[in-house]
Amino acid sequence: MNKKYFFFDIDGTLAVGRPGNQYIPESTKVALKKLKEQGHFLAIATGRSYAMAYDHMKELGFENMVSDGGNGITIANKLINIIPLDYEKCIALIDECKEKDFIWAFSPDNKTRRLAPDNRFYDFTHDVYMDTVVEKDVNPRDYDEIYKVYIACYAPREEELETLKELPWCRFHEEYLFVEPGDKSIGIKAMVDYFGGDYRDVVVFGDEKNDLSMFSNEWTSIAMGNAIDELKEKASYVTSNAEDDGIYNACKHFGWI
């Protein structure tokens, strides 16, 4: 059997349960152990930033990771590269937020924080996903790079922002949206290229909208039984729910374990 390159989304795929009370099913642990024993390559593929995902990667027993929505690469616990967002487009978006009185914050570096010009972001969202550091009248132009922008508003008010249409973004929370890289396939290809591998040997597992970008006809794409319908339609194969031995059953079905 050719060496396969496996990439797993975290929430709803590897880990099940509610945030703060998540666990990896025993059958998934068994499958991962057997895949390693067979000599396959295993990695996480997440939209989270490297700083927010590294400890989680270690807790899950992985050494390799595509992070930052496809823009970050970690191999053997070493960060290889992170590509920031388009700087000028982010500046234009923040300028428009100021003009139209949208609440905003941004991440200028690879740290577990976001910078905000006042208390409004936290007061509106009460979000503790990462630290919101208030720097009065902070100017994003004082920083060389921007990795994420956060806009606090209820849908569909974001449709008022013309510059937002030029950037990748997603909404995981009712109170705010993330402007962040959104193509995990970029990081997957970069990682496989690093090893001189063949895209046909790639296998991806996912369940949500932010996994659509890595479901490609260039490789094998497996949707969990609990996945959204749109992802299942793009999948090479649909397995059982994550908590019902989904990863194990798929690996068994294809003869990888």
TAHU-V597100 format. One record per pair of residues at least 24 apart in sequence whose ideal C-beta (glycine too) atoms are under 10 Angstrom apart, sorted by the first residue. I is the first residue (numbers start at 1). GAP is how many residues later the second one is. Records with the same first field share a line. If there is no record, write none. Layout:
I=GAP / GAP
This chain:
1=37 / 38 / 39 / 200 / 253 / 254 / 255
2=38 / 195 / 196 / 198 / 199
3=35 / 36 / 37 / 38 / 192 / 194 / 195 / 198
4=31 / 34 / 35 / 36 / 37 / 38 / 193 / 194 / 196 / 197 / 198 / 199 / 215 / 216 / 247 / 250 / 252
5=35 / 36 / 37 / 38 / 59 / 183 / 186 / 187 / 190 / 192 / 193 / 194 / 196 / 197 / 198 / 199 / 214
6=25 / 26 / 29 / 30 / 34 / 35 / 36 / 37 / 38 / 39 / 58 / 195 / 196 / 197 / 198 / 199 / 214 / 216 / 241 / 245 / 250
7=34 / 35 / 36 / 37 / 38 / 39 / 57 / 58 / 59 / 177 / 178 / 180 / 181 / 184 / 185 / 195 / 196 / 197 / 198 / 199 / 204 / 207 / 212 / 214
8=24 / 34 / 35 / 36 / 37 / 38 / 52 / 54 / 57 / 195 / 196 / 197 / 198 / 214 / 239
9=35 / 36 / 37 / 38 / 175 / 195 / 196 / 197 / 198 / 199 / 201 / 202 / 205 / 215 / 218 / 222 / 233
10=34 / 35 / 36 / 37 / 38 / 43 / 46 / 47 / 50 / 52 / 55 / 196 / 197
11=35 / 36 / 37 / 161 / 196 / 197 / 199 / 231
12=194 / 195 / 196 / 199 / 212 / 214 / 215 / 216 / 229 / 230 / 231 / 234
13=31 / 32 / 33 / 191 / 192 / 193 / 194 / 195 / 198 / 209 / 210 / 211 / 213 / 214 / 229 / 233 / 234
14=30 / 32 / 42 / 46 / 47 / 48 / 191 / 193 / 210 / 228 / 232 / 233
15=41 / 44 / 45 / 227 / 228
16=191 / 208 / 210 / 225 / 226 / 227 / 228 / 230
17=225 / 226
19=110
22=34 / 37 / 38
23=220
24=35 / 36 / 37 / 218 / 223
25=216 / 217 / 218 / 219 / 220 / 221 / 222 / 223
26=219 / 222
27=213 / 215 / 216 / 217 / 218 / 219 / 220 / 221 / 222 / 224 / 225
28=32 / 177 / 214 / 215 / 217 / 218 / 219 / 220 / 223
29=31 / 32 / 218 / 219
30=215 / 217 / 218 / 221 / 227
31=214 / 215 / 216 / 217 / 218 / 219 / 220 / 221 / 225 / 226
32=28 / 29 / 30 / 215 / 216 / 219 / 225
33=28 / 224
34=214 / 217 / 218 / 222 / 223
35=168 / 212 / 216 / 221 / 222
36=25
37=220
38=213 / 218 / 219
40=161 / 163 / 211 / 216 / 217
41=34 / 150 / 151 / 154 / 156 / 160 / 161 / 162
42=161
43=24 / 30 / 31 / 32 / 144 / 145 / 148 / 149 / 161
44=30
45=24 / 25 / 139 / 140 / 142 / 143 / 146 / 159 / 160 / 161 / 165 / 166 / 168 / 169
46=24 / 26 / 138 / 141 / 164 / 165
47=24 / 101 / 121 / 123 / 125 / 131 / 133 / 134 / 135 / 137 / 161 / 163 / 164 / 166
48=24 / 81 / 82 / 132
49=33 / 58 / 60 / 61 / 62 / 63 / 81 / 98 / 99 / 131 / 132
50=24 / 29 / 31 / 32 / 60 / 61 / 97
51=28 / 31 / 56 / 58 / 59 / 60 / 61 / 62 / 79 / 96
52=55 / 58 / 59 / 60 / 77 / 78 / 96
54=25 / 56 / 58
55=57
64=127
65=122 / 126
66=118 / 119 / 120 / 121 / 122 / 123 / 124 / 125 / 138 / 148
67=43 / 114 / 117 / 120
68=42 / 79 / 80 / 112 / 113 / 116 / 118 / 119
69=78 / 79 / 99 / 101 / 109 / 111 / 112 / 113 / 114 / 115 / 117 / 118 / 141 / 144
70=98 / 110 / 111 / 112 / 113 / 114 / 115 / 116 / 117 / 118 / 119 / 120 / 140 / 143 / 144
71=76 / 97 / 109 / 110 / 111 / 112 / 113 / 115 / 116 / 119
72=38 / 75 / 109 / 115 / 118
73=113 / 114 / 115 / 117 / 118 / 121
74=113 / 117
75=116 / 119 / 120
79=31
80=110 / 111 / 114
81=106 / 109 / 113
82=27 / 28 / 63 / 65 / 99 / 105
83=62 / 64 / 98 / 103 / 104 / 107
84=24 / 25 / 26 / 59 / 60 / 61 / 62 / 63 / 64 / 97
85=60 / 61 / 62 / 63 / 64 / 82 / 83 / 94 / 95 / 96
86=60 / 80 / 81 / 82 / 95
87=53 / 54 / 56 / 57 / 58 / 59
88=58 / 78
89=57 / 60 / 74 / 75 / 77 / 78 / 90
90=50 / 55 / 56 / 57 / 58 / 59 / 73 / 76 / 77 / 89
91=48 / 49 / 50 / 55 / 58 / 72
92=70 / 71 / 72 / 74 / 75
93=47 / 53 / 56 / 58 / 68 / 69 / 70 / 71 / 72 / 73 / 74 / 76 / 86
94=45 / 46 / 47 / 52 / 55 / 57 / 69 / 85
95=45 / 46 / 68
96=55 / 64 / 65 / 66 / 67 / 68
97=52 / 54 / 55 / 56 / 64 / 66 / 67
99=62
100=53 / 57 / 60 / 61 / 62
102=49 / 50 / 51 / 55 / 56 / 58 / 59 / 62
103=47 / 48 / 49 / 50 / 72 / 73
104=36 / 45 / 46 / 47 / 48 / 49 / 72 / 75
105=25 / 27 / 28 / 29 / 33 / 35 / 43 / 44 / 45 / 46 / 47 / 71
106=32 / 34 / 37 / 40 / 41 / 42 / 43 / 44 / 45 / 73
107=36 / 38 / 39 / 40 / 41 / 42 / 43 / 71 / 72 / 73
108=30 / 32 / 34 / 35 / 36 / 37 / 38 / 39 / 40
109=34 / 35 / 36 / 37 / 38
110=35 / 37
111=36
114=33 / 34 / 35 / 36
115=24 / 25 / 27 / 28 / 35
116=34 / 36
120=32
121=29 / 30 / 31 / 54 / 55
122=30
123=29
124=28 / 29 / 30 / 51 / 52
125=25 / 27 / 28 / 48 / 49 / 50 / 51
126=49
127=25 / 46 / 48 / 49
129=43 / 44 / 47 / 49
146=33
147=32 / 33 / 34
148=30 / 31 / 32 / 33
149=28 / 29 / 30 / 31
150=26 / 27 / 28 / 29 / 30
151=25 / 26 / 27 / 28
152=24 / 25
153=24
168=42 / 45
170=38 / 39 / 40
171=38
172=36 / 37 / 38
178=32
180=30
181=32
182=27 / 28 / 30 / 31
183=27 / 29 / 30 / 31
184=26 / 27 / 28 / 29 / 30 / 31 / 32
185=27 / 28 / 29 / 30 / 31 / 33 / 34
186=27 / 28
187=26 / 27
188=25 / 26 / 28 / 30 / 31
189=25 / 27 / 29 / 30
192=27
203=33 / 34 / 47 / 48 / 51 / 53
204=31 / 32
205=30 / 34 / 37 / 41 / 42 / 45 / 46
206=25 / 28 / 29
207=24 / 25 / 34 / 35 / 39
211=24
220=30 / 34 / 36
222=24 / 25 / 27 / 28 / 29 / 31 / 32
223=27
224=26
225=24 / 25
